[in-house]
Amino acid sequence: MQTVKVSDTPMEFICEFLTKAKEIADGNSNIPEELRVNLQKALDIACSLDGYLEKMSSQESAPLAELYKKSMEHNWDKVFEEGKTQFRLPKECITGLVEGQTLKMLVHMSKARRILEIGMFTGYGALSMAEGLPTDGSLVACELEPYLKEFAQPIFDKSPHGKKITVKIGSAMDTLKELAAAGEQFDMVFIDADKSNYINYYKFILDNNLLHLSGVLCVDNSLFKAKVYLKGTTDPNALALQDFNQFVSSDPRVEQVIVPLRDGISLIRRVPVTPAWAGTQKKVTDDEVFWGVNGRSILDRMRLDGKVAYVTGAGQGIGRAFAHALGEAGAKVAVVDQDQLKAECVAEELKLKGIHCIAITADISKLADVEVMIDSIVSKWGKIHIACNNAGINMNSASEDTTLEEWDKTFSVNLRGTFLCCQAAGRVMLNQGYGKIINTASMASLIVPHPQKQLAYNTSKAGVVKLTQTLGTEWIDRGVRVNCISPGIVDTPLIHSESLRPLVQRWLSDIPAGRLALVTDLQAAVVYLASDASNYMTGHNLVIEGGQSLW
Ligand SMILES: C[S@@+](CC[C@H](N)C(=O)[O-])C[C@H]1O[C@@H](n2cnc3c(N)ncnc32)[C@H](O)[C@@H]1O
C-alpha cells in the first residue's frame, strides 16, 4: 500500500498547492505558457528545498539513522489499538535530520551542558541534542507514554551519548514541578509536546527560573502548518500556538525570533529586566555588580579574546596546559620552548582547536634568544598582553655536594631567564600601558619539599617570588600586573624519572588532597591572572598545592 504524504509544514503546503495548481494549468489549454513556466519555477524552488537542506546538512549518526528508520517503520496505529499507548502517535511528529542537526548546532553554540526536552516521542531530538553535549552533559526528556521509553532506550544504549539522557515518564507539567522543587536549572529547553500546554510550560519555566539566564528556549511547530498567520483558523492547536507566539512576543522577560525551518522553531532567550518593585522597599541597585563590569558577567570577564600571550616552556607539562588554557579563553598564543619540535607539536594542537598561534624556539637564559622571542611576537601580532614565564629546571643534589655548575645552571634558567623575560616583555607592556605577567614559581618557595634535596631549585624559586613581588609593585601604576603561581608537586613527565619515582608515595602522605597536582588543576589560575578580572591583584604568589604547604 502506497502511503500518501501528508503536508505538515508551510513549505510542504506551498508545494502541495503549487502541484495542484500546476496540474490544473497543465489540463487547461487556455492557460498561457508563461504562467505554466512560472508555476513550474515556483514548484522547483519550493519542492526541492527540504531535500537540499537534508543533503547539505551534516548527516546523522548511525544510532540516529536507526532510530529514524525504526520510528518510520513502526505501526503506531496498531500499538494504539492494542492499548500500548494512550494516544495515536503520528510518526510525522519526529524532528528528523535537519531539525535534529539544528538542535545539535544550538547545543554547541550555546555551550549548553544541561538540557530539558518536553515531549520526547522516540528520542530523535533527544539523541541529536545529547550528541552536542560535552561528556559530562545531561538531558532530561519528559514523555507521557511509557511505551516510548522502552522503544528508545535500546537505541540510546547503542550510542555513546545515550547515557546522558534521563527519560522522565508522566505528565510533563508534573515533571516540571518536580524539577523546579529540586532547584534544577537548564541551559537549553526544547518544548515539543501537547500544543495546548505550550503556554503553561513556558510560563512555568520562566516563573520558576528553570531556564538559565543565558540559556535558550526552543519551541517546535511555532508556525503550525502556517495556520498561526492565516486568517479564520479554527484548529485548536493552531489557536493555542497563535496565543503562545503573541504572549512570548510581548513578554518583556525574553527576546524571540521564529525561524521558518520545517514547521517553525522559535528561539527565545531570557533578558535581564528591572523588576517593577515600585512602592516597596526592594529595589535593584543599578550598578556593575548587577549588570557586570562593562556589562560582562563574571565568566565573560575571564575571556581573553583579542589578547596576545606567550608561554615559555610550553612544549610539555604545565606550560603546554597554560598554552591550551589561554588559547581556549580566546588569546593568540606564542608557544615557546627550547625544543623546536615540542613547541611545534603544541602549536599544531592549538591550531586543531582553532587557536591562533606560533611556535618559537628560545633558550630563555640567553638574552639574544629572549629578544628574538619578544621581537617575533610583536612583529607578528603588534602587542604582548600576557607573558607566562614558565620555563624552569630542577636538579637534585645534597647541598654539600651541589656544584657551582648545577647552581649556575638552575639559576640561569629559573631566575635569570625569568628576569630576562619579565624585563623584555615588561618594556613592551609598559609602553602599551597594559600587561599581565605570570611567572611560574613553586611551592618550594614556601616550604622545603623533602626528602629530595634541591637547594638550588628551592632558592631560585624563592627568588622568582621576590622578583614577582618587586616588579608587581613597581609596575602596577603603569598598567602592568606581575603575579606568580606556585604549584605543588605536579604529575608531569619530569617526576617519572628513575630517581623521583620512589618518592611519590612519600609525597602523597604529605598532601591533604591525597594526590599530586595535575596540570589541568592550574589552568583556571593562569586564565584568571591573565584576565581583567584580576586587575587589582599584583605581586601575588598564588599557591596551588592541595594543601601541602599547610601540613
Ligand atoms: C511532537 S512529539 C515529540 C517529538 C520529539 N521531540 C522528537 O524529537 O522526535 C510530541 C511528544 O509529546 C508527548 N506528550 C504529549 N503530551 C504530553 C504531556 N502532557 N506530557 C509529556 N509528554 C507529552 C507525546 O507522547 C509525543 O511523544
The ligand as an SDF file (V2000), in Angstrom:
LIG
                    3D

 27 29  0  0  0  0  0  0  0  0999 V2000
    5.9620   16.1160   18.6300 C   0  0  0  0  0  0  0  0  0  0  0  0
    6.2590   14.7120   19.5510 S   0  0  0  0  0  0  0  0  0  0  0  0
    7.8830   14.9810   20.0920 C   0  0  0  0  0  0  0  0  0  0  0  0
    8.9260   14.7780   19.0510 C   0  0  0  0  0  0  0  0  0  0  0  0
   10.3160   14.6850   19.6120 C   0  0  0  0  0  0  0  0  0  0  0  0
   10.6870   15.9090   20.2750 N   0  0  0  0  0  0  0  0  0  0  0  0
   11.3340   14.3170   18.5870 C   0  0  0  0  0  0  0  0  0  0  0  0
   12.4490   14.8590   18.6500 O   0  0  0  0  0  0  0  0  0  0  0  0
   11.0750   13.4810   17.7260 O   0  0  0  0  0  0  0  0  0  0  0  0
    5.3110   15.0300   20.9990 C   0  0  0  0  0  0  0  0  0  0  0  0
    5.5120   14.0500   22.1460 C   0  0  0  0  0  0  0  0  0  0  0  0
    4.9990   14.6850   23.2940 O   0  0  0  0  0  0  0  0  0  0  0  0
    4.3810   13.7020   24.1190 C   0  0  0  0  0  0  0  0  0  0  0  0
    3.4100   14.3720   25.0080 N   0  0  0  0  0  0  0  0  0  0  0  0
    2.2180   14.8730   24.6760 C   0  0  0  0  0  0  0  0  0  0  0  0
    1.6400   15.4100   25.7560 N   0  0  0  0  0  0  0  0  0  0  0  0
    2.4690   15.2640   26.7810 C   0  0  0  0  0  0  0  0  0  0  0  0
    2.4340   15.6140   28.1520 C   0  0  0  0  0  0  0  0  0  0  0  0
    1.3950   16.2430   28.6690 N   0  0  0  0  0  0  0  0  0  0  0  0
    3.4850   15.3090   28.9180 N   0  0  0  0  0  0  0  0  0  0  0  0
    4.5640   14.6790   28.3950 C   0  0  0  0  0  0  0  0  0  0  0  0
    4.6540   14.3200   27.1120 N   0  0  0  0  0  0  0  0  0  0  0  0
    3.6240   14.6100   26.3040 C   0  0  0  0  0  0  0  0  0  0  0  0
    3.7450   12.7610   23.1310 C   0  0  0  0  0  0  0  0  0  0  0  0
    3.5250   11.4870   23.7150 O   0  0  0  0  0  0  0  0  0  0  0  0
    4.7690   12.7520   21.9960 C   0  0  0  0  0  0  0  0  0  0  0  0
    5.6320   11.6670   22.1450 O   0  0  0  0  0  0  0  0  0  0  0  0
  1  2  1  0
  2  3  1  0
  2 10  1  0
  3  4  1  0
  4  5  1  0
  5  6  1  0
  5  7  1  0
  7  8  2  0
  7  9  1  0
 10 11  1  0
 11 12  1  0
 11 26  1  0
 12 13  1  0
 13 14  1  0
 13 24  1  0
 14 15  1  0
 14 23  1  0
 15 16  2  0
 16 17  1  0
 17 18  1  0
 17 23  2  0
 18 19  1  0
 18 20  2  0
 20 21  1  0
 21 22  2  0
 22 23  1  0
 24 25  1  0
 24 26  1  0
 26 27  1  0
M  CHG  2   2   1   9  -1
M  END
$$$$
